[in-house]
Amino acid sequence: MAELELVRSKAAMRYQLVLQFAADTIADYDALIALEHHLIDALGNNSVDGHDMGLGETNIFILTTDPHTTFRQLAPVLVRSGHMPAVTAAYRRTDEDKYHVLWPENSSQEFRVA
């Protein structure tokens, strides 16, 4: 029954928030994993949906009903860990492909997950 509730919970999450960092070393990967654990502690296991690394970038994927609120929740974790200056945060509806950049504020850069 708990597994069914998890599936329902994830289905209700209409947005994917992505935290992206430049990275290409094993140390970068280790830092990604450590940060992911801090984010899980801040949000709970149901929201953090995994990570990837490749082509010079790392991404942490988060499912959410409200990407703006979720990013505000995570901002203190990113500041404490020293990742805030290096992160680009963007979101998309789970049924769409186009991302909208949340951070850095007022950014006009195009966001992609490689």
Biopython code that builds the backbone (N, CA, C, O; Angstrom):
import numpy as np
from Bio.PDB.StructureBuilder import StructureBuilder

atoms = [
    (1, "MET", "N", (0.817, -1.187, 0.000)),
    (1, "MET", "CA", (0.000, 0.000, 0.000)),
    (1, "MET", "C", (0.871, 1.265, 0.000)),
    (1, "MET", "O", (0.531, 2.235, -0.677)),
    (2, "ALA", "N", (1.966, 1.277, 0.730)),
    (2, "ALA", "CA", (2.849, 2.451, 0.787)),
    (2, "ALA", "C", (3.425, 2.761, -0.591)),
    (2, "ALA", "O", (3.605, 3.927, -0.943)),
    (3, "GLU", "N", (3.711, 1.727, -1.363)),
    (3, "GLU", "CA", (4.251, 1.936, -2.713)),
    (3, "GLU", "C", (3.210, 2.619, -3.609)),
    (3, "GLU", "O", (3.557, 3.487, -4.410)),
    (4, "LEU", "N", (1.953, 2.235, -3.475)),
    (4, "LEU", "CA", (0.878, 2.861, -4.242)),
    (4, "LEU", "C", (0.741, 4.334, -3.865)),
    (4, "LEU", "O", (0.532, 5.174, -4.741)),
    (5, "GLU", "N", (0.856, 4.659, -2.587)),
    (5, "GLU", "CA", (0.790, 6.051, -2.137)),
    (5, "GLU", "C", (1.940, 6.862, -2.718)),
    (5, "GLU", "O", (1.745, 8.019, -3.091)),
    (6, "LEU", "N", (3.130, 6.283, -2.801)),
    (6, "LEU", "CA", (4.282, 6.970, -3.386)),
    (6, "LEU", "C", (4.040, 7.255, -4.858)),
    (6, "LEU", "O", (4.367, 8.343, -5.332)),
    (7, "VAL", "N", (3.475, 6.305, -5.592)),
    (7, "VAL", "CA", (3.163, 6.501, -7.010)),
    (7, "VAL", "C", (2.135, 7.619, -7.158)),
    (7, "VAL", "O", (2.291, 8.487, -8.017)),
    (8, "ARG", "N", (1.102, 7.613, -6.345)),
    (8, "ARG", "CA", (0.086, 8.673, -6.391)),
    (8, "ARG", "C", (0.705, 10.026, -6.060)),
    (8, "ARG", "O", (0.404, 11.025, -6.714)),
    (9, "SER", "N", (1.561, 10.060, -5.056)),
    (9, "SER", "CA", (2.200, 11.307, -4.636)),
    (9, "SER", "C", (3.042, 11.885, -5.764)),
    (9, "SER", "O", (2.967, 13.082, -6.041)),
    (10, "LYS", "N", (3.839, 11.051, -6.416)),
    (10, "LYS", "CA", (4.672, 11.526, -7.524)),
    (10, "LYS", "C", (3.822, 11.954, -8.712)),
    (10, "LYS", "O", (4.177, 12.902, -9.412)),
    (11, "ALA", "N", (2.705, 11.271, -8.950)),
    (11, "ALA", "CA", (1.831, 11.649, -10.055)),
    (11, "ALA", "C", (1.209, 13.021, -9.827)),
    (11, "ALA", "O", (0.930, 13.741, -10.785)),
    (12, "ALA", "N", (0.988, 13.390, -8.563)),
    (12, "ALA", "CA", (0.403, 14.690, -8.235)),
    (12, "ALA", "C", (1.400, 15.831, -8.432)),
    (12, "ALA", "O", (1.000, 16.989, -8.547)),
    (13, "MET", "N", (2.675, 15.517, -8.471)),
    (13, "MET", "CA", (3.717, 16.522, -8.638)),
    (13, "MET", "C", (3.782, 16.911, -10.111)),
    (13, "MET", "O", (4.284, 16.142, -10.930)),
    (14, "ARG", "N", (3.292, 18.067, -10.449)),
    (14, "ARG", "CA", (3.139, 18.468, -11.847)),
    (14, "ARG", "C", (4.373, 19.125, -12.440)),
    (14, "ARG", "O", (4.414, 19.382, -13.643)),
    (15, "TYR", "N", (5.375, 19.401, -11.624)),
    (15, "TYR", "CA", (6.558, 20.098, -12.121)),
    (15, "TYR", "C", (7.837, 19.340, -11.790)),
    (15, "TYR", "O", (7.922, 18.622, -10.794)),
    (16, "GLN", "N", (8.820, 19.522, -12.653)),
    (16, "GLN", "CA", (10.160, 19.017, -12.390)),
    (16, "GLN", "C", (11.060, 20.243, -12.225)),
    (16, "GLN", "O", (11.179, 21.065, -13.134)),
    (17, "LEU", "N", (11.681, 20.352, -11.073)),
    (17, "LEU", "CA", (12.660, 21.392, -10.783)),
    (17, "LEU", "C", (14.031, 20.757, -10.940)),
    (17, "LEU", "O", (14.275, 19.671, -10.414)),
    (18, "VAL", "N", (14.933, 21.427, -11.662)),
    (18, "VAL", "CA", (16.274, 20.902, -11.878)),
    (18, "VAL", "C", (17.290, 21.891, -11.319)),
    (18, "VAL", "O", (17.255, 23.079, -11.639)),
    (19, "LEU", "N", (18.189, 21.391, -10.486)),
    (19, "LEU", "CA", (19.323, 22.170, -10.002)),
    (19, "LEU", "C", (20.530, 21.706, -10.796)),
    (19, "LEU", "O", (20.886, 20.528, -10.756)),
    (20, "GLN", "N", (21.164, 22.626, -11.520)),
    (20, "GLN", "CA", (22.245, 22.261, -12.434)),
    (20, "GLN", "C", (23.532, 22.993, -12.052)),
    (20, "GLN", "O", (23.523, 24.175, -11.707)),
    (21, "PHE", "N", (24.638, 22.249, -12.126)),
    (21, "PHE", "CA", (25.965, 22.767, -11.797)),
    (21, "PHE", "C", (26.955, 22.323, -12.861)),
    (21, "PHE", "O", (26.812, 21.243, -13.435)),
    (22, "ALA", "N", (27.954, 23.148, -13.124)),
    (22, "ALA", "CA", (29.061, 22.719, -13.982)),
    (22, "ALA", "C", (29.877, 21.699, -13.198)),
    (22, "ALA", "O", (30.146, 21.894, -12.013)),
    (23, "ALA", "N", (30.270, 20.613, -13.855)),
    (23, "ALA", "CA", (31.026, 19.565, -13.167)),
    (23, "ALA", "C", (31.602, 18.591, -14.170)),
    (23, "ALA", "O", (31.004, 18.328, -15.213)),
    (24, "ASP", "N", (32.796, 18.044, -13.837)),
    (24, "ASP", "CA", (33.368, 17.023, -14.710)),
    (24, "ASP", "C", (34.387, 16.126, -14.011)),
    (24, "ASP", "O", (35.135, 15.413, -14.679)),
    (25, "THR", "N", (34.428, 16.148, -12.680)),
    (25, "THR", "CA", (35.386, 15.310, -11.954)),
    (25, "THR", "C", (34.654, 14.407, -10.958)),
    (25, "THR", "O", (33.478, 14.611, -10.660)),
    (26, "ILE", "N", (35.363, 13.425, -10.462)),
    (26, "ILE", "CA", (34.814, 12.543, -9.423)),
    (26, "ILE", "C", (34.511, 13.351, -8.165)),
    (26, "ILE", "O", (33.515, 13.090, -7.491)),
    (27, "ALA", "N", (35.345, 14.317, -7.843)),
    (27, "ALA", "CA", (35.086, 15.175, -6.676)),
    (27, "ALA", "C", (33.770, 15.938, -6.858)),
    (27, "ALA", "O", (33.008, 16.108, -5.906)),
    (28, "ASP", "N", (33.511, 16.393, -8.078)),
    (28, "ASP", "CA", (32.235, 17.062, -8.364)),
    (28, "ASP", "C", (31.071, 16.106, -8.133)),
    (28, "ASP", "O", (30.045, 16.497, -7.575)),
    (29, "TYR", "N", (31.227, 14.862, -8.557)),
    (29, "TYR", "CA", (30.177, 13.865, -8.374)),
    (29, "TYR", "C", (29.941, 13.600, -6.887)),
    (29, "TYR", "O", (28.797, 13.512, -6.439)),
    (30, "ASP", "N", (31.020, 13.476, -6.132)),
    (30, "ASP", "CA", (30.894, 13.258, -4.687)),
    (30, "ASP", "C", (30.170, 14.422, -4.023)),
    (30, "ASP", "O", (29.351, 14.217, -3.128)),
    (31, "ALA", "N", (30.472, 15.651, -4.462)),
    (31, "ALA", "CA", (29.803, 16.837, -3.915)),
    (31, "ALA", "C", (28.315, 16.823, -4.278)),
    (31, "ALA", "O", (27.471, 17.229, -3.479)),
    (32, "LEU", "N", (28.004, 16.353, -5.487)),
    (32, "LEU", "CA", (26.612, 16.237, -5.922)),
    (32, "LEU", "C", (25.842, 15.291, -5.008)),
    (32, "LEU", "O", (24.734, 15.607, -4.575)),
    (33, "ILE", "N", (26.418, 14.149, -4.719)),
    (33, "ILE", "CA", (25.760, 13.153, -3.870)),
    (33, "ILE", "C", (25.558, 13.706, -2.466)),
    (33, "ILE", "O", (24.494, 13.521, -1.876)),
    (34, "ALA", "N", (26.561, 14.380, -1.929)),
    (34, "ALA", "CA", (26.435, 14.970, -0.592)),
    (34, "ALA", "C", (25.325, 16.020, -0.578)),
    (34, "ALA", "O", (24.514, 16.052, 0.348)),
    (35, "LEU", "N", (25.286, 16.873, -1.593)),
    (35, "LEU", "CA", (24.241, 17.895, -1.673)),
    (35, "LEU", "C", (22.865, 17.243, -1.796)),
    (35, "LEU", "O", (21.906, 17.676, -1.157)),
    (36, "GLU", "N", (22.774, 16.212, -2.613)),
    (36, "GLU", "CA", (21.492, 15.525, -2.782)),
    (36, "GLU", "C", (20.962, 15.017, -1.443)),
    (36, "GLU", "O", (19.762, 15.107, -1.181)),
    (37, "HIS", "N", (21.836, 14.487, -0.599)),
    (37, "HIS", "CA", (21.411, 14.006, 0.724)),
    (37, "HIS", "C", (20.887, 15.158, 1.587)),
    (37, "HIS", "O", (19.898, 14.994, 2.302)),
    (38, "HIS", "N", (21.539, 16.311, 1.526)),
    (38, "HIS", "CA", (21.068, 17.481, 2.273)),
    (38, "HIS", "C", (19.695, 17.939, 1.768)),
    (38, "HIS", "O", (18.837, 18.337, 2.556)),
    (39, "LEU", "N", (19.500, 17.878, 0.452)),
    (39, "LEU", "CA", (18.212, 18.274, -0.121)),
    (39, "LEU", "C", (17.108, 17.302, 0.282)),
    (39, "LEU", "O", (15.985, 17.717, 0.568)),
    (40, "ILE", "N", (17.425, 16.020, 0.305)),
    (40, "ILE", "CA", (16.455, 15.010, 0.754)),
    (40, "ILE", "C", (16.056, 15.289, 2.201)),
    (40, "ILE", "O", (14.880, 15.201, 2.554)),
    (41, "ASP", "N", (17.044, 15.627, 3.039)),
    (41, "ASP", "CA", (16.744, 15.952, 4.434)),
    (41, "ASP", "C", (15.805, 17.155, 4.519)),
    (41, "ASP", "O", (14.920, 17.198, 5.373)),
    (42, "ALA", "N", (16.003, 18.130, 3.632)),
    (42, "ALA", "CA", (15.184, 19.344, 3.657)),
    (42, "ALA", "C", (13.776, 19.117, 3.110)),
    (42, "ALA", "O", (12.823, 19.734, 3.584)),
    (43, "LEU", "N", (13.636, 18.238, 2.118)),
    (43, "LEU", "CA", (12.355, 18.061, 1.437)),
    (43, "LEU", "C", (11.654, 16.742, 1.722)),
    (43, "LEU", "O", (10.433, 16.646, 1.599)),
    (44, "GLY", "N", (12.406, 15.745, 2.093)),
    (44, "GLY", "CA", (11.837, 14.406, 2.233)),
    (44, "GLY", "C", (12.122, 13.584, 0.985)),
    (44, "GLY", "O", (12.337, 14.142, -0.091)),
    (45, "ASN", "N", (12.124, 12.294, 1.117)),
    (45, "ASN", "CA", (12.470, 11.385, 0.022)),
    (45, "ASN", "C", (11.542, 11.472, -1.180)),
    (45, "ASN", "O", (11.972, 11.198, -2.300)),
    (46, "ASN", "N", (10.290, 11.843, -0.981)),
    (46, "ASN", "CA", (9.342, 11.801, -2.085)),
    (46, "ASN", "C", (9.577, 12.873, -3.136)),
    (46, "ASN", "O", (9.084, 12.735, -4.255)),
    (47, "SER", "N", (10.307, 13.930, -2.824)),
    (47, "SER", "CA", (10.470, 15.037, -3.754)),
    (47, "SER", "C", (11.723, 14.918, -4.611)),
    (47, "SER", "O", (11.669, 15.206, -5.807)),
    (48, "VAL", "N", (12.842, 14.507, -4.042)),
    (48, "VAL", "CA", (14.085, 14.400, -4.808)),
    (48, "VAL", "C", (14.000, 13.131, -5.646)),
    (48, "VAL", "O", (13.850, 12.027, -5.123)),
    (49, "ASP", "N", (14.100, 13.320, -6.970)),
    (49, "ASP", "CA", (13.808, 12.224, -7.901)),
    (49, "ASP", "C", (15.054, 11.674, -8.583)),
    (49, "ASP", "O", (14.937, 10.898, -9.531)),
    (50, "GLY", "N", (16.241, 12.056, -8.125)),
    (50, "GLY", "CA", (17.454, 11.488, -8.690)),
    (50, "GLY", "C", (18.406, 12.550, -9.204)),
    (50, "GLY", "O", (18.207, 13.749, -9.010)),
    (51, "HIS", "N", (19.460, 12.063, -9.874)),
    (51, "HIS", "CA", (20.513, 12.952, -10.368)),
    (51, "HIS", "C", (21.156, 12.323, -11.600)),
    (51, "HIS", "O", (20.959, 11.144, -11.895)),
    (52, "ASP", "N", (21.932, 13.143, -12.312)),
    (52, "ASP", "CA", (22.786, 12.616, -13.371)),
    (52, "ASP", "C", (24.004, 13.517, -13.525)),
    (52, "ASP", "O", (24.038, 14.639, -13.021)),
    (53, "MET", "N", (24.985, 13.005, -14.221)),
    (53, "MET", "CA", (26.207, 13.764, -14.471)),
    (53, "MET", "C", (26.717, 13.369, -15.844)),
    (53, "MET", "O", (26.746, 12.190, -16.195)),
    (54, "GLY", "N", (27.117, 14.365, -16.611)),
    (54, "GLY", "CA", (27.675, 14.108, -17.928)),
    (54, "GLY", "C", (27.785, 15.378, -18.733)),
    (54, "GLY", "O", (27.093, 16.358, -18.456)),
    (55, "LEU", "N", (28.654, 15.367, -19.732)),
    (55, "LEU", "CA", (28.856, 16.497, -20.627)),
    (55, "LEU", "C", (29.120, 17.800, -19.883)),
    (55, "LEU", "O", (28.651, 18.867, -20.280)),
    (56, "GLY", "N", (29.886, 17.691, -18.787)),
    (56, "GLY", "CA", (30.309, 18.884, -18.053)),
    (56, "GLY", "C", (29.287, 19.461, -17.097)),
    (56, "GLY", "O", (29.452, 20.583, -16.619)),
    (57, "GLU", "N", (28.232, 18.712, -16.809)),
    (57, "GLU", "CA", (27.222, 19.230, -15.885)),
    (57, "GLU", "C", (26.689, 18.127, -14.985)),
    (57, "GLU", "O", (26.731, 16.945, -15.328)),
    (58, "THR", "N", (26.187, 18.536, -13.827)),
    (58, "THR", "CA", (25.445, 17.641, -12.944)),
    (58, "THR", "C", (24.065, 18.235, -12.738)),
    (58, "THR", "O", (23.893, 19.454, -12.746)),
    (59, "ASN", "N", (23.092, 17.370, -12.555)),
    (59, "ASN", "CA", (21.709, 17.791, -12.357)),
    (59, "ASN", "C", (21.103, 17.005, -11.208)),
    (59, "ASN", "O", (21.327, 15.803, -11.066)),
    (60, "ILE", "N", (20.336, 17.705, -10.397)),
    (60, "ILE", "CA", (19.508, 17.058, -9.386)),
    (60, "ILE", "C", (18.062, 17.356, -9.766)),
    (60, "ILE", "O", (17.690, 18.511, -9.976)),
    (61, "PHE", "N", (17.251, 16.306, -9.852)),
    (61, "PHE", "CA", (15.863, 16.418, -10.290)),
    (61, "PHE", "C", (14.935, 16.334, -9.087)),
    (61, "PHE", "O", (15.081, 15.456, -8.236)),
    (62, "ILE", "N", (13.983, 17.252, -9.026)),
    (62, "ILE", "CA", (13.056, 17.325, -7.902)),
    (62, "ILE", "C", (11.641, 17.435, -8.458)),
    (62, "ILE", "O", (11.366, 18.295, -9.295)),
    (63, "LEU", "N", (10.750, 16.574, -7.999)),
    (63, "LEU", "CA", (9.343, 16.660, -8.371)),
    (63, "LEU", "C", (8.623, 17.521, -7.346)),
    (63, "LEU", "O", (8.852, 17.385, -6.144)),
    (64, "THR", "N", (7.756, 18.406, -7.817)),
    (64, "THR", "CA", (7.109, 19.348, -6.918)),
    (64, "THR", "C", (5.777, 19.820, -7.484)),
    (64, "THR", "O", (5.537, 19.750, -8.689)),
    (65, "THR", "N", (4.928, 20.296, -6.605)),
    (65, "THR", "CA", (3.683, 20.930, -7.029)),
    (65, "THR", "C", (3.882, 22.429, -7.212)),
    (65, "THR", "O", (3.060, 23.084, -7.853)),
    (66, "ASP", "N", (4.970, 22.987, -6.655)),
    (66, "ASP", "CA", (5.229, 24.425, -6.727)),
    (66, "ASP", "C", (6.737, 24.676, -6.770)),
    (66, "ASP", "O", (7.376, 24.736, -5.720)),
    (67, "PRO", "N", (7.317, 24.823, -7.965)),
    (67, "PRO", "CA", (8.769, 24.974, -8.069)),
    (67, "PRO", "C", (9.318, 26.214, -7.376)),
    (67, "PRO", "O", (10.432, 26.177, -6.853)),
    (68, "HIS", "N", (8.577, 27.296, -7.360)),
    (68, "HIS", "CA", (9.058, 28.525, -6.715)),
    (68, "HIS", "C", (9.196, 28.330, -5.202)),
    (68, "HIS", "O", (10.219, 28.683, -4.614)),
    (69, "THR", "N", (8.172, 27.774, -4.588)),
    (69, "THR", "CA", (8.217, 27.526, -3.146)),
    (69, "THR", "C", (9.291, 26.507, -2.801)),
    (69, "THR", "O", (10.019, 26.669, -1.822)),
    (70, "THR", "N", (9.388, 25.459, -3.605)),
    (70, "THR", "CA", (10.396, 24.432, -3.348)),
    (70, "THR", "C", (11.795, 25.018, -3.433)),
    (70, "THR", "O", (12.640, 24.715, -2.591)),
    (71, "PHE", "N", (12.059, 25.854, -4.437)),
    (71, "PHE", "CA", (13.382, 26.462, -4.545)),
    (71, "PHE", "C", (13.659, 27.363, -3.341)),
    (71, "PHE", "O", (14.780, 27.378, -2.833)),
    (72, "ARG", "N", (12.659, 28.111, -2.879)),
    (72, "ARG", "CA", (12.859, 28.953, -1.681)),
    (72, "ARG", "C", (13.184, 28.078, -0.467)),
    (72, "ARG", "O", (13.988, 28.472, 0.377)),
    (73, "GLN", "N", (12.570, 26.898, -0.370)),
    (73, "GLN", "CA", (12.880, 25.970, 0.720)),
    (73, "GLN", "C", (14.325, 25.486, 0.647)),
    (73, "GLN", "O", (14.987, 25.310, 1.670)),
    (74, "LEU", "N", (14.802, 25.275, -0.580)),
    (74, "LEU", "CA", (16.138, 24.712, -0.775)),
    (74, "LEU", "C", (17.242, 25.762, -0.729)),
    (74, "LEU", "O", (18.403, 25.420, -0.507)),
    (75, "ALA", "N", (16.908, 27.018, -0.930)),
    (75, "ALA", "CA", (17.922, 28.075, -0.989)),
    (75, "ALA", "C", (18.835, 28.095, 0.240)),
    (75, "ALA", "O", (20.046, 28.232, 0.072)),
    (76, "PRO", "N", (18.318, 27.965, 1.463)),
    (76, "PRO", "CA", (19.232, 27.950, 2.613)),
    (76, "PRO", "C", (20.226, 26.793, 2.579)),
    (76, "PRO", "O", (21.370, 26.946, 3.007)),
    (77, "VAL", "N", (19.797, 25.637, 2.073)),
    (77, "VAL", "CA", (20.701, 24.483, 1.953)),
    (77, "VAL", "C", (21.803, 24.809, 0.938)),
    (77, "VAL", "O", (22.976, 24.513, 1.170)),
    (78, "LEU", "N", (21.419, 25.415, -0.179)),
    (78, "LEU", "CA", (22.397, 25.777, -1.214)),
    (78, "LEU", "C", (23.369, 26.842, -0.710)),
    (78, "LEU", "O", (24.555, 26.798, -1.037)),
    (79, "VAL", "N", (22.887, 27.787, 0.073)),
    (79, "VAL", "CA", (23.755, 28.820, 0.636)),
    (79, "VAL", "C", (24.728, 28.205, 1.634)),
    (79, "VAL", "O", (25.933, 28.444, 1.555)),
    (80, "ARG", "N", (24.204, 27.406, 2.584)),
    (80, "ARG", "CA", (25.066, 26.781, 3.610)),
    (80, "ARG", "C", (26.140, 25.895, 3.000)),
    (80, "ARG", "O", (27.259, 25.833, 3.508)),
    (81, "SER", "N", (25.805, 25.209, 1.914)),
    (81, "SER", "CA", (26.757, 24.275, 1.305)),
    (81, "SER", "C", (27.711, 24.975, 0.328)),
    (81, "SER", "O", (28.633, 24.351, -0.197)),
    (82, "GLY", "N", (27.484, 26.270, 0.090)),
    (82, "GLY", "CA", (28.345, 27.015, -0.824)),
    (82, "GLY", "C", (27.999, 26.825, -2.292)),
    (82, "GLY", "O", (28.766, 27.244, -3.158)),
    (83, "HIS", "N", (26.863, 26.203, -2.596)),
    (83, "HIS", "CA", (26.476, 25.921, -3.984)),
    (83, "HIS", "C", (25.645, 27.022, -4.639)),
    (83, "HIS", "O", (25.477, 27.016, -5.859)),
    (84, "MET", "N", (25.125, 27.963, -3.859)),
    (84, "MET", "CA", (24.211, 28.958, -4.427)),
    (84, "MET", "C", (24.824, 29.762, -5.581)),
    (84, "MET", "O", (24.142, 29.973, -6.585)),
    (85, "PRO", "N", (26.074, 30.219, -5.484)),
    (85, "PRO", "CA", (26.630, 31.003, -6.598)),
    (85, "PRO", "C", (26.790, 30.195, -7.891)),
    (85, "PRO", "O", (26.847, 30.775, -8.976)),
    (86, "ALA", "N", (26.860, 28.874, -7.786)),
    (86, "ALA", "CA", (27.147, 28.040, -8.954)),
    (86, "ALA", "C", (25.918, 27.364, -9.559)),
    (86, "ALA", "O", (26.021, 26.738, -10.614)),
    (87, "VAL", "N", (24.763, 27.479, -8.914)),
    (87, "VAL", "CA", (23.592, 26.739, -9.371)),
    (87, "VAL", "C", (22.782, 27.537, -10.391)),
    (87, "VAL", "O", (22.645, 28.757, -10.299)),
    (88, "THR", "N", (22.256, 26.806, -11.355)),
    (88, "THR", "CA", (21.187, 27.305, -12.201)),
    (88, "THR", "C", (19.989, 26.425, -11.887)),
    (88, "THR", "O", (20.077, 25.199, -11.952)),
    (89, "ALA", "N", (18.873, 27.049, -11.548)),
    (89, "ALA", "CA", (17.658, 26.307, -11.222)),
    (89, "ALA", "C", (16.595, 26.625, -12.261)),
    (89, "ALA", "O", (16.348, 27.789, -12.573)),
    (90, "ALA", "N", (15.975, 25.594, -12.788)),
    (90, "ALA", "CA", (14.924, 25.769, -13.782)),
    (90, "ALA", "C", (13.858, 24.706, -13.557)),
    (90, "ALA", "O", (14.109, 23.666, -12.950)),
    (91, "TYR", "N", (12.671, 24.991, -14.058)),
    (91, "TYR", "CA", (11.574, 24.039, -13.907)),
    (91, "TYR", "C", (10.807, 23.915, -15.216)),
    (91, "TYR", "O", (10.900, 24.758, -16.108)),
    (92, "ARG", "N", (10.048, 22.831, -15.293)),
    (92, "ARG", "CA", (9.135, 22.602, -16.408)),
    (92, "ARG", "C", (7.954, 21.796, -15.892)),
    (92, "ARG", "O", (8.050, 21.092, -14.887)),
    (93, "ARG", "N", (6.847, 21.914, -16.595)),
    (93, "ARG", "CA", (5.737, 21.005, -16.303)),
    (93, "ARG", "C", (6.180, 19.612, -16.737)),
    (93, "ARG", "O", (6.924, 19.474, -17.708)),
    (94, "THR", "N", (5.739, 18.601, -16.041)),
    (94, "THR", "CA", (6.168, 17.241, -16.373)),
    (94, "THR", "C", (5.639, 16.777, -17.723)),
    (94, "THR", "O", (6.149, 15.808, -18.285)),
    (95, "ASP", "N", (4.625, 17.454, -18.248)),
    (95, "ASP", "CA", (4.095, 17.088, -19.559)),
    (95, "ASP", "C", (4.590, 18.022, -20.672)),
    (95, "ASP", "O", (4.044, 18.017, -21.775)),
    (96, "GLU", "N", (5.624, 18.822, -20.381)),
    (96, "GLU", "CA", (6.212, 19.731, -21.364)),
    (96, "GLU", "C", (7.725, 19.564, -21.390)),
    (96, "GLU", "O", (8.304, 18.930, -20.508)),
    (97, "ASP", "N", (8.358, 20.135, -22.406)),
    (97, "ASP", "CA", (9.812, 20.049, -22.535)),
    (97, "ASP", "C", (10.531, 21.356, -22.194)),
    (97, "ASP", "O", (11.709, 21.329, -21.838)),
    (98, "LYS", "N", (9.848, 22.495, -22.296)),
    (98, "LYS", "CA", (10.494, 23.792, -22.124)),
    (98, "LYS", "C", (10.694, 24.115, -20.647)),
    (98, "LYS", "O", (9.769, 24.045, -19.839)),
    (99, "TYR", "N", (11.950, 24.475, -20.322)),
    (99, "TYR", "CA", (12.306, 24.875, -18.961)),
    (99, "TYR", "C", (12.222, 26.381, -18.812)),
    (99, "TYR", "O", (12.430, 27.129, -19.767)),
    (100, "HIS", "N", (11.913, 26.817, -17.588)),
    (100, "HIS", "CA", (11.876, 28.226, -17.219)),
    (100, "HIS", "C", (12.886, 28.432, -16.094)),
    (100, "HIS", "O", (12.800, 27.771, -15.059)),
    (101, "VAL", "N", (13.836, 29.337, -16.285)),
    (101, "VAL", "CA", (14.895, 29.556, -15.302)),
    (101, "VAL", "C", (14.354, 30.351, -14.119)),
    (101, "VAL", "O", (13.759, 31.415, -14.288)),
    (102, "LEU", "N", (14.573, 29.813, -12.908)),
    (102, "LEU", "CA", (14.222, 30.496, -11.661)),
    (102, "LEU", "C", (15.417, 31.248, -11.086)),
    (102, "LEU", "O", (15.277, 32.345, -10.546)),
    (103, "TRP", "N", (16.589, 30.641, -11.210)),
    (103, "TRP", "CA", (17.808, 31.190, -10.620)),
    (103, "TRP", "C", (18.957, 30.946, -11.561)),
    (103, "TRP", "O", (19.091, 29.836, -12.077)),
    (104, "PRO", "N", (19.780, 31.916, -11.803)),
    (104, "PRO", "CA", (19.796, 33.255, -11.232)),
    (104, "PRO", "C", (18.566, 34.059, -11.675)),
    (104, "PRO", "O", (18.063, 33.895, -12.786)),
    (105, "GLU", "N", (18.106, 34.916, -10.789)),
    (105, "GLU", "CA", (16.935, 35.738, -11.084)),
    (105, "GLU", "C", (17.156, 36.572, -12.339)),
    (105, "GLU", "O", (18.269, 37.015, -12.620)),
    (106, "ASN", "N", (16.094, 36.772, -13.074)),
    (106, "ASN", "CA", (16.098, 37.592, -14.295)),
    (106, "ASN", "C", (17.055, 37.077, -15.365)),
    (106, "ASN", "O", (17.497, 37.846, -16.219)),
    (107, "SER", "N", (17.375, 35.801, -15.329)),
    (107, "SER", "CA", (18.262, 35.216, -16.318)),
    (107, "SER", "C", (17.529, 35.055, -17.650)),
    (107, "SER", "O", (16.355, 34.689, -17.689)),
    (108, "SER", "N", (18.239, 35.332, -18.726)),
    (108, "SER", "CA", (17.648, 35.127, -20.051)),
    (108, "SER", "C", (18.299, 33.946, -20.761)),
    (108, "SER", "O", (18.044, 33.707, -21.942)),
    (109, "GLN", "N", (19.148, 33.204, -20.033)),
    (109, "GLN", "CA", (19.821, 32.064, -20.656)),
    (109, "GLN", "C", (18.838, 30.930, -20.942)),
    (109, "GLN", "O", (17.862, 30.729, -20.219)),
    (110, "GLU", "N", (19.121, 30.204, -22.003)),
    (110, "GLU", "CA", (18.334, 29.017, -22.323)),
    (110, "GLU", "C", (18.818, 27.879, -21.436)),
    (110, "GLU", "O", (20.021, 27.716, -21.233)),
    (111, "PHE", "N", (17.901, 27.107, -20.917)),
    (111, "PHE", "CA", (18.241, 26.002, -20.021)),
    (111, "PHE", "C", (17.962, 24.685, -20.714)),
    (111, "PHE", "O", (16.900, 24.488, -21.303)),
    (112, "ARG", "N", (18.937, 23.781, -20.636)),
    (112, "ARG", "CA", (18.791, 22.431, -21.180)),
    (112, "ARG", "C", (19.439, 21.436, -20.231)),
    (112, "ARG", "O", (20.381, 21.762, -19.508)),
    (113, "VAL", "N", (18.925, 20.240, -20.249)),
    (113, "VAL", "CA", (19.550, 19.120, -19.561)),
    (113, "VAL", "C", (20.181, 18.272, -20.638)),
    (113, "VAL", "O", (19.489, 17.715, -21.490)),
    (114, "ALA", "N", (21.503, 18.176, -20.599)),
    (114, "ALA", "CA", (22.231, 17.426, -21.643)),
    (114, "ALA", "C", (22.094, 15.935, -21.470)),
    (114, "ALA", "O", (22.643, 15.169, -22.261)),
]
sb = StructureBuilder()
sb.init_structure("model")
sb.init_model(0)
sb.init_chain("A")
sb.init_seg("    ")
for serial, (resi, resn, name, xyz) in enumerate(atoms, 1):
    if name == "N":
        sb.init_residue(resn, " ", resi, " ")
    sb.init_atom(name, np.array(xyz, "f"), 0.0, 1.0, " ", f" {name:<3s}", serial, name[0])
structure = sb.get_structure()
